[in-house]
């Protein structure tokens, strides 16, 4: 697959100069999904990545992508990037 066709969610959901956010945290925060709990499942990861990509398009279409990304970083920083609890 040509590199220009590869889209990495860790790059989509990243503020310049800030840490990379893991798939598990992004899925939990943005999709309300708890993935990668017990084992690593590459099919689950691929499906989740596609859902996150589609979510980014939706957020951009609504004009709230940047604000949402800032919220993700704020929440993650406050809560130590732990999955769980209420968003």
Residue pairs with C-beta under 8 A, 6 or more apart in sequence:
7 53
9 23
9 26
9 49
9 52
9 53
9 56
10 20
10 21
10 22
10 23
12 52
12 53
12 56
13 21
13 26
13 30
13 52
13 56
13 69
13 72
14 20
14 21
15 69
15 70
15 73
18 73
21 72
21 73
21 76
21 81
22 81
23 35
23 36
23 45
23 48
23 49
23 52
24 34
24 35
24 36
24 83
25 76
25 81
25 83
26 52
26 72
27 33
27 34
27 35
27 48
27 51
27 52
28 34
28 35
28 83
28 84
29 72
29 75
29 76
29 87
30 52
30 55
30 68
30 72
31 48
31 51
31 52
31 55
32 87
33 48
33 51
34 83
35 41
35 44
35 45
35 48
36 44
36 45
56 65
59 65
59 68
75 87
79 85
